[in-house]
Amino acid sequence: MKKKAIALLLILIMIIQTSGCEKAESEKTKTLRVGVVLYASDDKFINALTSIMKELFQRRESEDLKIVMSVKNGANDQRAENDVVDEMMDAGCDILVVNLVDRTAPSKIINLARENNVPVIFFNREPVKEDLMQWDKMYYVGCDSAQSGEIQGKLAADMIKQDFSKYDKNGDGKIQYVMLEGEAGHQDAILRTDYSVETLKAEGIKLEKISYQFADWSRAQAENKMQQIISKYGDTVELVLANNDEMALGAIEAYEKADISLDRRPLIYGIDGLDDALSAIKKGTLQGTVYNDKEEQARNIVNLAIDLYKGNSLSSYNIQDGKYLMSEYQRVDISNVDDFIN
């Protein structure tokens, strides 16, 4: 009996010691909870960036840091997005990463973040500067949309100037063009549109606008709008400028369904550098795009989120005005598309 009692006592001591070690280990491991809120669920560029972000967060996990990334979307409705953020705050969130539905209406999200003392990293859709300056724990990660418009315009101008008579099909000394714009009132759409056209003009290309259509960043909508333009103007369009690759690819599909041969199609340009667009450049159906560096933006978001959570210094970041962490756009055409595919 005495031996049994001693054995039981030893077992009890071992259990206590083991549970104590487990508790000590669990106390060492911290959990960073990142709430990612997208404006919608069907934007291919945003989804690609989010996937890279998720992979990078996973790589940054360690024995003393677990990272949980939750992704939800606002269904392209700012009120719905506000509600999603509210739910995330209630569930527990350490860092909020937000792709706004309406860049002019972040007030509810900012107030929720401040009330819960949760830093916010906005991305892709840049808030109005006055809103971003309201609190010292808010940042924006993205690119300069004006630069993407400039690069797109320069890509088109460089191609046209190589052989103006080839692309001026009707010989009138002007390039008849169609603009496929992303979204009414969206800052990126406005800047990409204005700067692409102004750059072409500054390069000495005379333009005549045939049609100007909003296609909400959508391949299907762009295809539909372009089909209508083709039915009205046939193959007389000489240039298509699209605010993103999805709409450029929609324009290509419209020409393919209309059975218009490559030599009778206009020059077509997009922005973003999606995989499908890079493949289209290789095939010759898309003449160029502007690479929106989703890899670098995802890295910036992940690194910034972890350093904010740990309370680390941000002195190594190139943060402009204490708020903006910007990436550079890059031009892509047949001469360098393999670099981006690889």
N, C-alpha and C positions, 0 to 999 in steps of 0.2 A: 504493500500500500504506500509505504514511504517512497519507494522508487517511482511508483506511478505519479505520486504527487509532485516529485521533483521534475519528472518528465513533462508533466502538464505545465508546471511553472516555467520551464525552459521554452516550451512552445509559445506560451503566452508572451514571454519577454521578446521572442523573435517576431511575433505578430506586431507587437507595439513598435519595435524598432523599425520593421519594414514599412509600416504605415507612416511612421515619422519621416522616413527617407522619402517616401512617395510624396508626402505633403511638402517637404522641403524642396523636392524637384519641381512640383507644380507651382510653388511660389516663385521659383526662378523664371519660369516660362511665362512671358507676357503675351497677350493677344491683342493685335491691332485689328480693329474692325473698320473696314473701309466701305462706305456706302457710295456706289456709283449710280448716278441717275442720268439716263439718256433722254433726249427729246422725243425719240420714237424708236421703234424696234426694227425698222426695215431699211435703215440707211447703211449701205455696204461699207462705206469708208469708216463711219463711226463704229460699226460692229468689228471691223478689222482692227482698228485701234484698241478697242476694248479687249479683244482676244489677246493682243500683244501685252497689254497692261496686266491681264490675269496671269499670263505665263511669267512675266517679270516679277510679280508679287510672289508667286510660288517659288521662284529661284532665290528670292531674298529671305525666305523662311530659314530659321536656324533652331538650335536647341533651346535658345532663350527667347525666341520670337516666333509666334504663330500668327499668320495673317489670314483673315477671313474677308473676302471681297464679295459683297452682295450687289447684284446688278438688277435694276428695275428701270422702267421707262414711263414717261409722262404722256404717252399716246398722242403726242403732238398737241397737247392742251396744257396751258400753263397752270390752270387751277388743279388739274389732275396731277401735274408734276409737283406742285406745292404739297398736295396731300401725301404723295409718295415720300417726300422728304420728311414730313411730319411723322409718318409711320416709322421711318428709319431712325429718327431721333428717339422715339418711344422705345424702339427695340434695342437701342444702344448703338452708338456710332462714334468713332474717334476722329475720323477724317471724312469729309464729304467731298466727292468729286462730281461736278455737275456740268452737264451739257444742256444749257437752257433751251426751253421752247421759244420764249420771247426774251431777247437780250435786254429789252427795255423794261422788263417787269420782274426783277429779281428780289424785290423788297421783302416778300413773305419768307423766302428762303434765307435771306440775310438775317432777318429778325430771329428765325428759328435757330440758326447757327449761333448767333450771339447769345441768345438766351441759354443755350446748352453748352456754350464755350467750345464749339466744334469748328476747327479751321476748315475753310472752303477753298477748293481748287476748281475754278471754272475752266472749261476747255472747249475749243472749237467755235463756240458762239460767245463772242467777247461782250461782256457787260459794258454798259456806259461807264466811262471813267469815273464820274462823280459817285456812282453806286459802289464801284470797286474801292474807292478811297474812304468809304464809311467806317471801315474797321481794319485793324492792322493784321488780321488773320485771314485775309482773303487774297487770292492770287489768280492770275490767268495764264494758261499754257496754250500756245497756238502759234499761228503764223500771221504775217502781214498780208492781208487779202489783196491790197493794192499791188504788191509785188507779183502775185500770181497772175493778175490781169496784165501787167506789164510784160511778163515772160510769155504769156500766151500770144499777146499781140506781136511781140518780137519774133516768135516762132513762125507765125503766119506771114509776117512781112518778109522775113528772110527767104521763105519758100517762094513767095510771089515774085520777089525781085530777081530771083534766079532766072525766071522766064515769064515775064509779065504777059506776053502775048498768048502763052499757053493757058494761063489761068483766067485771062480776060476773054472768055469764050465768045462774047458778042462784039468784041473789038471797040467798045465805046469808051475806053480809057478809064473805066471805073470797075471796081469789084462789087458785084451785087451780093449782099450777105444777109444771113438770118442769124438772129441772136436767140439762144435758148437760155432764159434766165431762171435761176433756181427758185426764188420765192419772193413775193412782193414784200418790200420793206426790210428784207434781210440784209444786214450790213455786208456780208461776204458777197452776196449776189450783186449788190449795187456797185461795190468797188471793183469786182472782177469784170463786170460789164463795162463800166466807164473807162477803166484803165486799159483794157484790151483794145477798145475802139480808138481811144486817144493815142495809144502807142502806134497803132497801124497808121494813123493819120500823120503822126510825127515822123514816121519813117517814109513819108511821101506817097503813101497808097491812098488814092481817091476811092471813097466808099459810097455805096448807095444801099440804104437799108430796105430790104424787101419785106421782112417780117420780124416781129419782136414778140416772143411767146414766153409765158411763164409755164414751166413744167414741173415745179416743186421738187427738183432734184431727182425726178423719177424717170427711169428708162422707159416704162410703159407710156407715161404721159408724153414724153418727148417723141416717142415713135408715133403716137397718135397725132400730135401737132404737126410733125414733119410729113406724115402721110397727107394731111390736108394741104400743106404747102406744096407738096409735089403734085397733087391733083390740080392745083391752081396754076403753078408755074412750070411744071415739068422739070426738065433738067437744066433750066436757066440759072439756078442758084449757083454761085461761084465759090461761096465760103460759108461755113457754119461754125459759129463760135458758141460753145456750150460752157456754162458755169461749172459743170462737173463732168466726170467721165461717164457716169450713168446716162446722162442726157445725150452725150455724144454717141454712146453706143446705141441708144434708142434711135437717133438719127440714121446711123448706119443700117440698122435693121429695117427702117422705113425704105431706104433706097434698095436694099436687097429684096424686100417684098414687092417693090415696084419693078423689079427686074431691070434696073438701070445699071449698065456696065460700069466698071471702075473708071474708065477713061472719060465717062460722061458725068461722073459725080463731082460734087464740090470738094474743096479741101475742108477737112473736119478736124476740129481741135477741142480737147477737153481739159479738165484740171482734176488732179488727185493722184494719178499714177496707180490705179487699181490694176490687179493682175489681168483682168479681161481687156483693159485698155492697152496694156503693154503687149498682149498677144495680138491685138488689132493693129498695132503699129508694125509688128513683125509681118503681118499679112498684107499690109498696105492699105487697109480700109480706114485707118485713122492715121492722120499725118503727124500728130504730136499731142503731148499732154504736159502738164506741169506737176512735178512730183511733190505731193504734200507729205512731208516726212513724218508718217505716223509712228515709225519706230522711235525716232528721237523724242517726239512728243510723249509717247507712252513712257519712255525712260525718265523724262523730266517729271511727269506726274508721279511715278512710283518713287523715285528718289526723294522728291519734295515731300510726299506724304509720309514716308518713313522718318525723314529728318525732323519734320514738324512734330510727329508723334514722340520721338525720342528727345525733343528739345535741343537738337544739335544746331550749331551755327550754320547759317545759309550764306556765309561770306564767299564760298567757292562757286556759287551760282552767279550767272550773269543776269541778275534780275533788274530790269529797267524800271525806274521810278518806284522801286520797292514792291512792284506788283506783277510785272510782265516778264515771262520766261518764253522767249520767242525762238522759233526755228526758221530756217531758210528754205524757200521753195527752190526746185531745180528743174531746168528744162530737159525734156525727153523727146527725142525723135529717132528716126531710123539709125542715125549715126552712133547713138549711145544706149539704145534700148536694152541691149544685152547686159550692160552693167547693172541695170535695175532689175532685170529678170533674175540675174544670178545673185 
